[in-house]
Amino acid sequence: MQIGMMGLGRMGGNMVRRLMRAGHECVVHDIDPKSVATLAGEGATGASSMEELVAKLATPRHIWLMLPAAITGGVVEQLAALMEPGDTIIDGGNSNYRDAVDLGARLSARGVNFVDVGTSGGVHGLERGYCLMIGGPDEAVRQLDSIFATLAPGGDENAPGTAARGYLHCGPSGAGHFVKMVHNGIEYGMMAAYAEGFNILKAANAGKQERSADAETSPLSEPQYYQFDIDVGQVAEVWRHGSVISSWLLDLTADALADDPALSQFGGRVSDSGEGRWTVKAAIDTGVPTPVLSSALYSRFSSQGHASYADRLLSAMRLAFGGHFEKKE
């Protein structure tokens, strides 16, 4: 099948490679000409502009976008103006599902299909395949089945439906990004749980550490129970084998700790790209309690320095009412 791909970054480029391996014809475009040239050298057809991308595709056209959420809406509108009724735009980035609902409605009025595909797999998707959560009109999704089947990991061909093969049509436009949004919210919570647990293991030798005896330091009661020098990396490794908390995420964690036990290349600032916020907002709107996901999101805000003003204000209040001066690091 012929498909256009716009956005050839970490995921987009490898998705093109996976599609080409299976014999699909890919026409590619990116703002970076080097990315286009690289894939053209591997067998794709390059396009130097959005207009050329559209012109090189036979009708009905199918163009897949892998772009930052901040620019996706504008690019979709520009692209839709170049397309014809029956053509389809696929958004595979981490866009807000509300934008997908609105874009789907606007494009439908012009006869252009809009399909939103929550895409999970990251930099490992080329070999492992991508989990695809799809929203959009039934017929447009059906036309793209061979593309989805190629990108997905694959699985039991005899199982009913497509979920066991790694892709699922979740509903109309917006449903795919809604499911991916919740997926990423869960991801925040899982990552935070692993990080907090390993941090406790790292602190298991706290009873061996010298502690200040002053009014600003909480004493460690019963230090004899915190005398363990635990090899955190080896714990991550053993948990991979037969443990109820084993997962691919734990596999990646164990690999990271094996490569750099002190995590010296990281400063600890954890970004959030929006999906966690949108998940918590959806939970508030629908009245669904999400204490774990909310806490994981707020932890990321703290890591970004957004708690520093509140922390300084706490110190100011302690100084004002009790004469407590901040301890220096």
Beta strands, then each sheet from edge to edge (+ up, - down):
strand 1: 2-6
strand 2: 25-29
strand 3: 45-46
strand 4: 62-65
strand 5: 88-91
strand 6: 113-120
strand 7: 131-135
strand 8: 167-171
sheet 1: 3+ 2+ 1+ 4+ 5+ 6+ 7- 8-
end
